[in-house]
Amino acid sequence: MRSLLSQIATVTAMNIRSLPRRLWMSLAMVLASAVVVAILLAFLAMARGFEVTMNGAGSDGVAILMREGAAAELNSVVLREQLNLIEESAGIARDAEGPLVSPELYVIVDGIKKSTGTEANIPLRGLNARGMAMRENMQLIEGRMFTPGTNEMIVGAGVLREFDGFDIGREVRFGKNVWTVVGVFSTGGNVFESELWADIRMIQSHYDRGSSYQSIRVQLEKAGDLAPLEETIAREPRLNLDVQTEREFFAGQGKQLQYIAIFGRVISFIMALGALAGALNTMYTSVADRAREIATLRALGFGNFSAFCGTIAEALVLAAAGGVLGSLAAFVFFDGLNASTLGGSFTQVVFKFEMSPDLFVQGALLALLIGFVSGFFPAWRAARIPVIVAFRNGV
C-alpha cells in the first residue's frame, strides 16, 4: 500500500510540475471552472438574500388576517366591522390599552430606481401606534417619527439605498398628494425596509378607503397558536378572513424567487457542459504531452493505477483552483450587493445578495465534479497506453 501511495504521489507531482508546458490550456480550464462556479454562486446568493429578507420579517408570535382567498395584502379588503370582531377574539395578547391589534393599509406608489432611472412600484403602508409597537426590531436610524394627522412619512433603509428622492426633508408627490420625509427606519434588513410608512388615517383619506383596511396584524397570546382566532372566524359568518402566522405568510411570499436558484443551477449545468468540453481537451493534451514520461515510469515498475490517479489529481487541482477563483470573484463582486425585484404585491423588494458557507461548499463540489469528470477518461487513457506504442509514436 505504501508503495502504491508513493507511486501515486510521484506521478501527481510529475503532472503538476509539467503544467507550465501547457500553461495556456491549463489556465483555460481554470478560468472555465471559475466562470461556472461564479455564475452558480451569484444566482444562489441572489435567491438566498431574497429568502433571508422575506423570512426575516416573519414571526410566529404575530398573526396576519386578510380577506379569504387573498394571496397578498394588495388584493385584500378588511372592513371596520370585521376589525371590531377580531379585537374581541380570544387568543390575542392585551395590555393596559386593550388588544394588541394593528389594522393596516397597503397602497402602491411610484419611485425612481437609482440603478436604471426607471419608475418602479413601492409600497406605502398605513400604520398606527400599535402597528409600530408590534414591530419590535424597528428603529429610527435618522430623523424622527411621522406626526399622526399630517402628510409626513418615514422611509425604509432599503428604499433610501435603491430609490432617488427619499432623503430626509424632501417632499415627494404621489398623485395629488405631497408627503414630507421626516425619518429613516431599519427593521434588521428584512422586507419592511422596502416600504414607506405613514399615518393610516391620512392614507385612508387620500386614497378614498373610508374606514376599510387591507390586513390586520395581531399579537398572539401564545406564539404560533392560531386556534382561538380560527374558532372565532369559523363561528362568525361576517369574518370571511384567512389567518396565518406572519412567518408562514412571508415564507409563502418568498417562494416566488425559488426559481432563481433553479434557473441558476440549470444555467450552471449548461455552462458546466461547455467547461467540461474544454477541460477534457486540456486533459487529453496533458496525457499526450506526458506520454513518454508515463511510459518511462511504467517501464520502471509504476502501475497503471498510479498513472490513472495522477491524471485525475491533476484535473482536480486545476478545477479546484478554478473553484477558488470563482468563489473569490463571487464574494468580491456579489456579497452584500444591493438589488430589488418584484415581490408578491407587484412592488419592489429591496434585498442584498448573501454569500453563505453552504453556498461556497456547493461551488466547490461543482468545481470538483468538473475536475473528476474531465479527468476520468483521459486518466483511463493514460493508464492503458502500451509502453511500446507510447515510445514508438509519442502518443
NORVENJO-V664483 format. One record per residue. N is the residue number from 1. RES is the residue in three letters. PHI is phi in whole degrees, -180 to 180 (999 if undefined). PSI is psi in degrees with one decimal (* if undefined). Layout:
BEGIN
n={N | N}
res={RES | RES}
phi={PHI | PHI}
psi={PSI | PSI}
END
This chain:
BEGIN
n={1 | 2 | 3 | 4 | 5 | 6 | 7 | 8 | 9 | 10 | 11 | 12 | 13 | 14 | 15 | 16 | 17 | 18 | 19 | 20 | 21 | 22 | 23 | 24 | 25 | 26 | 27 | 28 | 29 | 30 | 31 | 32 | 33 | 34 | 35 | 36 | 37 | 38 | 39 | 40 | 41 | 42 | 43 | 44 | 45 | 46 | 47 | 48 | 49 | 50 | 51 | 52 | 53 | 54 | 55 | 56 | 57 | 58 | 59 | 60 | 61 | 62 | 63 | 64 | 65 | 66 | 67 | 68 | 69 | 70 | 71 | 72 | 73 | 74 | 75 | 76 | 77 | 78 | 79 | 80 | 81 | 82 | 83 | 84 | 85 | 86 | 87 | 88 | 89 | 90 | 91 | 92 | 93 | 94 | 95 | 96 | 97 | 98 | 99 | 100 | 101 | 102 | 103 | 104 | 105 | 106 | 107 | 108 | 109 | 110 | 111 | 112 | 113 | 114 | 115 | 116 | 117 | 118 | 119 | 120 | 121 | 122 | 123 | 124 | 125 | 126 | 127 | 128 | 129 | 130 | 131 | 132 | 133 | 134 | 135 | 136 | 137 | 138 | 139 | 140 | 141 | 142 | 143 | 144 | 145 | 146 | 147 | 148 | 149 | 150 | 151 | 152 | 153 | 154 | 155 | 156 | 157 | 158 | 159 | 160 | 161 | 162 | 163 | 164 | 165 | 166 | 167 | 168 | 169 | 170 | 171 | 172 | 173 | 174 | 175 | 176 | 177 | 178 | 179 | 180 | 181 | 182 | 183 | 184 | 185 | 186 | 187 | 188 | 189 | 190 | 191 | 192 | 193 | 194 | 195 | 196 | 197 | 198 | 199 | 200 | 201 | 202 | 203 | 204 | 205 | 206 | 207 | 208 | 209 | 210 | 211 | 212 | 213 | 214 | 215 | 216 | 217 | 218 | 219 | 220 | 221 | 222 | 223 | 224 | 225 | 226 | 227 | 228 | 229 | 230 | 231 | 232 | 233 | 234 | 235 | 236 | 237 | 238 | 239 | 240 | 241 | 242 | 243 | 244 | 245 | 246 | 247 | 248 | 249 | 250 | 251 | 252 | 253 | 254 | 255 | 256 | 257 | 258 | 259 | 260 | 261 | 262 | 263 | 264 | 265 | 266 | 267 | 268 | 269 | 270 | 271 | 272 | 273 | 274 | 275 | 276 | 277 | 278 | 279 | 280 | 281 | 282 | 283 | 284 | 285 | 286 | 287 | 288 | 289 | 290 | 291 | 292 | 293 | 294 | 295 | 296 | 297 | 298 | 299 | 300 | 301 | 302 | 303 | 304 | 305 | 306 | 307 | 308 | 309 | 310 | 311 | 312 | 313 | 314 | 315 | 316 | 317 | 318 | 319 | 320 | 321 | 322 | 323 | 324 | 325 | 326 | 327 | 328 | 329 | 330 | 331 | 332 | 333 | 334 | 335 | 336 | 337 | 338 | 339 | 340 | 341 | 342 | 343 | 344 | 345 | 346 | 347 | 348 | 349 | 350 | 351 | 352 | 353 | 354 | 355 | 356 | 357 | 358 | 359 | 360 | 361 | 362 | 363 | 364 | 365 | 366 | 367 | 368 | 369 | 370 | 371 | 372 | 373 | 374 | 375 | 376 | 377 | 378 | 379 | 380 | 381 | 382 | 383 | 384 | 385 | 386 | 387 | 388 | 389 | 390 | 391 | 392 | 393 | 394 | 395}
res={MET | ARG | SER | LEU | LEU | SER | GLN | ILE | ALA | THR | VAL | THR | ALA | MET | ASN | ILE | ARG | SER | LEU | PRO | ARG | ARG | LEU | TRP | MET | SER | LEU | ALA | MET | VAL | LEU | ALA | SER | ALA | VAL | VAL | VAL | ALA | ILE | LEU | LEU | ALA | PHE | LEU | ALA | MET | ALA | ARG | GLY | PHE | GLU | VAL | THR | MET | ASN | GLY | ALA | GLY | SER | ASP | GLY | VAL | ALA | ILE | LEU | MET | ARG | GLU | GLY | ALA | ALA | ALA | GLU | LEU | ASN | SER | VAL | VAL | LEU | ARG | GLU | GLN | LEU | ASN | LEU | ILE | GLU | GLU | SER | ALA | GLY | ILE | ALA | ARG | ASP | ALA | GLU | GLY | PRO | LEU | VAL | SER | PRO | GLU | LEU | TYR | VAL | ILE | VAL | ASP | GLY | ILE | LYS | LYS | SER | THR | GLY | THR | GLU | ALA | ASN | ILE | PRO | LEU | ARG | GLY | LEU | ASN | ALA | ARG | GLY | MET | ALA | MET | ARG | GLU | ASN | MET | GLN | LEU | ILE | GLU | GLY | ARG | MET | PHE | THR | PRO | GLY | THR | ASN | GLU | MET | ILE | VAL | GLY | ALA | GLY | VAL | LEU | ARG | GLU | PHE | ASP | GLY | PHE | ASP | ILE | GLY | ARG | GLU | VAL | ARG | PHE | GLY | LYS | ASN | VAL | TRP | THR | VAL | VAL | GLY | VAL | PHE | SER | THR | GLY | GLY | ASN | VAL | PHE | GLU | SER | GLU | LEU | TRP | ALA | ASP | ILE | ARG | MET | ILE | GLN | SER | HIS | TYR | ASP | ARG | GLY | SER | SER | TYR | GLN | SER | ILE | ARG | VAL | GLN | LEU | GLU | LYS | ALA | GLY | ASP | LEU | ALA | PRO | LEU | GLU | GLU | THR | ILE | ALA | ARG | GLU | PRO | ARG | LEU | ASN | LEU | ASP | VAL | GLN | THR | GLU | ARG | GLU | PHE | PHE | ALA | GLY | GLN | GLY | LYS | GLN | LEU | GLN | TYR | ILE | ALA | ILE | PHE | GLY | ARG | VAL | ILE | SER | PHE | ILE | MET | ALA | LEU | GLY | ALA | LEU | ALA | GLY | ALA | LEU | ASN | THR | MET | TYR | THR | SER | VAL | ALA | ASP | ARG | ALA | ARG | GLU | ILE | ALA | THR | LEU | ARG | ALA | LEU | GLY | PHE | GLY | ASN | PHE | SER | ALA | PHE | CYS | GLY | THR | ILE | ALA | GLU | ALA | LEU | VAL | LEU | ALA | ALA | ALA | GLY | GLY | VAL | LEU | GLY | SER | LEU | ALA | ALA | PHE | VAL | PHE | PHE | ASP | GLY | LEU | ASN | ALA | SER | THR | LEU | GLY | GLY | SER | PHE | THR | GLN | VAL | VAL | PHE | LYS | PHE | GLU | MET | SER | PRO | ASP | LEU | PHE | VAL | GLN | GLY | ALA | LEU | LEU | ALA | LEU | LEU | ILE | GLY | PHE | VAL | SER | GLY | PHE | PHE | PRO | ALA | TRP | ARG | ALA | ALA | ARG | ILE | PRO | VAL | ILE | VAL | ALA | PHE | ARG | ASN | GLY | VAL}
phi={999 | -62 | -65 | -64 | -63 | -64 | -64 | -61 | -62 | -65 | -67 | -62 | -62 | -63 | -64 | -65 | -66 | -86 | -58 | -56 | -69 | -122 | -57 | -70 | -68 | -66 | -63 | -63 | -67 | -61 | -68 | -62 | -64 | -63 | -64 | -61 | -65 | -62 | -67 | -59 | -65 | -62 | -65 | -66 | -67 | -63 | -64 | -66 | -62 | -65 | -63 | -64 | -63 | -72 | -69 | -67 | -86 | -86 | -141 | -76 | -87 | -124 | -110 | -121 | -117 | -138 | -56 | -56 | 89 | -76 | -86 | -147 | -59 | -59 | -96 | -105 | -138 | -125 | -87 | -60 | -60 | -66 | -60 | -61 | -66 | -65 | -62 | -91 | -71 | -74 | 89 | -102 | -67 | -136 | -130 | -63 | -93 | 125 | -67 | -85 | -128 | -126 | -75 | -139 | -114 | -143 | -123 | -102 | -128 | -101 | -137 | -105 | -71 | -65 | -71 | -121 | 73 | -103 | -78 | -149 | -79 | -126 | -81 | -108 | -103 | -94 | -134 | -115 | -62 | -62 | -61 | -65 | -65 | -77 | -100 | -66 | -90 | -78 | -146 | -76 | -106 | -150 | 70 | -138 | -75 | -69 | -90 | -56 | 85 | -127 | -87 | -113 | -146 | -116 | -118 | -70 | -61 | -66 | -61 | -63 | -72 | -102 | -127 | -83 | 88 | -117 | -70 | -59 | 94 | -76 | -99 | -121 | -102 | -119 | 66 | -89 | -104 | -112 | -116 | -111 | -81 | -119 | -163 | -125 | -122 | -125 | -126 | 79 | 88 | -89 | -65 | -65 | -71 | -93 | -118 | -109 | -120 | -149 | -65 | -63 | -69 | -67 | -69 | -57 | -71 | -69 | -109 | 52 | -96 | 59 | -109 | -91 | -134 | -121 | -155 | -129 | -106 | -131 | -85 | -81 | -63 | -123 | -56 | 83 | -91 | -97 | -56 | -60 | -67 | -64 | -67 | -61 | -65 | -66 | -92 | -112 | -63 | -76 | -98 | -83 | -124 | -105 | -129 | -154 | -69 | -61 | -62 | -64 | -61 | -74 | -64 | -66 | -65 | -75 | -66 | -63 | -101 | -62 | -64 | -62 | -65 | -64 | -61 | -62 | -68 | -64 | -60 | -65 | -64 | -63 | -68 | -64 | -62 | -65 | -64 | -63 | -60 | -68 | -67 | -61 | -61 | -61 | -72 | -63 | -63 | -62 | -64 | -63 | -67 | -106 | -57 | -64 | -66 | -61 | -62 | -62 | -62 | -66 | -65 | -85 | 113 | -71 | -84 | -61 | -65 | -67 | -65 | -62 | -66 | -63 | -70 | -59 | -62 | -60 | -63 | -66 | -62 | -64 | -67 | -64 | -61 | -64 | -62 | -63 | -63 | -65 | -65 | -63 | -64 | -63 | -66 | -66 | -91 | -119 | -62 | 81 | -66 | -78 | -152 | -147 | -151 | -69 | -96 | -68 | -108 | 61 | -119 | -75 | -110 | -89 | -149 | -118 | -61 | -129 | -89 | -124 | -56 | -67 | -69 | -64 | -62 | -62 | -64 | -65 | -64 | -63 | -63 | -67 | -64 | -59 | -64 | -66 | -65 | -71 | -94 | -63 | -70 | -61 | -66 | -63 | -66 | -61 | -72 | -109 | -68 | -65 | -58 | -62 | -63 | -62 | -73 | -71 | -106 | 65 | -57}
psi={-43.5 | -38.1 | -41.4 | -45.1 | -38.5 | -40.5 | -45.1 | -43.5 | -40.0 | -45.8 | -40.6 | -44.8 | -40.1 | -42.5 | -44.3 | -41.3 | -24.0 | -1.9 | -38.8 | -25.4 | -23.0 | 41.5 | -50.0 | -38.7 | -36.4 | -42.5 | -35.4 | -40.4 | -41.6 | -47.0 | -37.7 | -44.9 | -39.7 | -43.1 | -44.4 | -46.7 | -42.6 | -41.9 | -43.1 | -48.0 | -34.5 | -47.5 | -43.3 | -37.6 | -35.4 | -49.5 | -41.0 | -42.0 | -41.8 | -41.8 | -43.7 | -40.3 | -42.5 | -48.6 | -25.8 | -18.2 | -15.2 | 148.2 | 140.0 | -14.4 | -4.1 | 135.1 | 149.4 | 133.1 | 133.5 | 169.0 | 142.6 | 127.4 | -9.1 | 125.7 | -17.7 | 159.9 | -35.0 | -29.1 | 5.2 | 151.8 | 128.7 | 127.8 | 159.3 | -39.1 | -40.8 | -38.6 | -45.0 | -41.4 | -40.3 | -37.9 | -24.1 | -3.2 | 151.6 | 163.0 | -1.7 | 133.2 | 148.5 | 154.0 | -165.3 | -24.6 | -5.5 | -164.0 | 143.9 | 84.4 | 134.8 | 101.8 | 139.3 | 151.2 | 153.1 | 106.8 | 159.6 | 132.2 | 170.4 | 144.0 | 160.9 | 119.3 | 134.5 | -36.7 | -33.1 | -16.1 | 12.8 | 161.4 | 147.2 | 155.5 | 135.3 | 139.7 | 132.9 | 113.6 | 131.6 | 126.6 | 159.1 | -173.1 | -34.9 | -43.7 | -37.8 | -46.4 | -29.2 | -11.1 | 85.1 | -26.6 | 5.8 | 133.0 | 141.7 | 127.4 | -14.8 | 150.6 | -147.3 | 174.5 | 150.9 | 150.9 | 122.7 | 141.7 | 7.0 | 165.3 | 56.9 | 150.6 | 160.2 | 150.8 | 145.7 | 150.6 | -32.6 | -40.6 | -43.0 | -34.6 | -37.2 | -16.3 | 146.9 | 151.9 | 13.3 | 24.8 | 154.0 | 134.3 | -14.0 | 146.2 | 132.3 | 129.7 | 125.5 | 103.5 | -124.4 | -5.7 | 138.3 | 127.6 | 149.7 | 128.7 | 123.2 | -8.1 | 162.6 | 132.7 | 157.7 | 145.2 | 34.0 | 19.8 | 8.8 | -171.5 | -24.3 | -21.1 | -6.3 | 11.6 | 163.2 | 138.5 | 137.6 | 174.7 | 128.8 | -35.7 | -34.0 | -39.1 | -39.3 | -41.3 | -48.3 | -30.2 | 18.6 | 47.9 | -0.7 | -126.4 | 19.9 | 164.0 | -177.5 | -20.5 | 160.6 | 127.5 | 135.7 | 142.8 | 122.8 | 146.0 | -42.0 | 125.8 | 128.4 | -5.8 | 97.9 | -4.8 | -47.1 | -41.0 | -40.3 | -36.7 | -41.4 | -45.3 | -38.8 | -37.5 | -8.6 | 105.0 | -21.3 | -11.8 | 73.9 | 67.3 | 151.4 | 145.2 | 140.1 | 160.3 | 155.2 | -35.6 | -44.8 | -40.2 | -50.0 | -27.8 | -40.1 | -39.7 | -34.3 | -15.9 | -19.5 | -24.2 | 11.0 | -27.5 | -23.1 | -46.1 | -40.7 | -46.1 | -41.2 | -39.5 | -39.2 | -47.9 | -43.1 | -37.4 | -43.7 | -43.5 | -32.5 | -34.7 | -41.9 | -40.9 | -36.4 | -39.3 | -46.3 | -38.6 | -38.9 | -43.3 | -41.8 | -45.7 | -37.3 | -39.4 | -38.6 | -44.2 | -44.3 | -38.3 | -30.9 | 15.3 | -45.0 | -39.1 | -43.2 | -45.0 | -40.1 | -45.4 | -41.0 | -35.5 | -27.2 | -0.2 | -0.1 | 139.8 | 167.2 | -36.6 | -34.5 | -38.4 | -40.8 | -50.9 | -37.2 | -40.0 | -41.4 | -44.0 | -40.4 | -46.2 | -40.6 | -38.3 | -46.8 | -43.1 | -39.3 | -39.6 | -41.1 | -39.5 | -43.5 | -45.1 | -44.3 | -40.1 | -41.7 | -43.6 | -42.2 | -40.6 | -45.0 | -43.5 | -22.4 | -29.4 | 123.4 | 2.7 | 129.9 | 139.5 | 169.2 | 150.8 | 168.4 | 132.9 | -165.3 | -19.7 | 23.2 | 30.2 | 161.1 | 134.0 | 119.3 | 131.4 | 171.4 | 140.8 | 137.1 | 111.7 | 126.0 | 161.2 | -37.5 | -27.9 | -39.5 | -35.5 | -43.1 | -41.1 | -40.7 | -41.1 | -39.0 | -43.2 | -43.6 | -33.5 | -43.8 | -43.8 | -43.4 | -47.1 | -41.6 | -22.4 | -19.2 | -52.8 | -42.6 | -36.1 | -37.8 | -39.6 | -42.4 | -37.9 | -19.3 | 6.2 | 119.3 | 135.8 | -47.0 | -44.8 | -40.2 | -42.2 | -33.7 | -45.1 | -11.2 | 41.0 | *}
END
